[in-house]
Amino acid sequence: MSDPTVADWIAEGEATIAIFCSPPNRDGCGHSAVVRLATLDPRMTRSRLARRAVCSACGGRGGQVMRDMAAHYERMRAAGMPVLDGYPQT
């Protein structure tokens, strides 16, 4: 999938995504936030969301949009799947 939409993520079972402000050396502060997919337009693509993101910490525009890994690992644990030591636990 080249540029997934919010609807695509929801269909895959995702409820949240993580958005990261660009790293400090790229005019951002490195802040991150978890966003509930249900609050977004289902047609919005990852690239459009990344362009429209505004950091709540520094006001920087743009960011990286990716899977909410803490929620992903929690689902793996709940399903009894092995998760390597050192990965986030909720």
Sequence and secondary structure as in RCSB ss.txt:
>XXXX:A:sequence
MSDPTVADWIAEGEATIAIFCSPPNRDGCGHSAVVRLATLDPRMTRSRLARRAVCSACGGRGGQVMRDMAAHYER
MRAAGMPVLDGYPQT
>XXXX:A:secstr
  S BHHHHHHTT  EEEEEE  GGGTS   EEEEEGGGS TT BHHHHHHH B TTT  B EEEEE HHHHHHH
HHHTT    TTS   
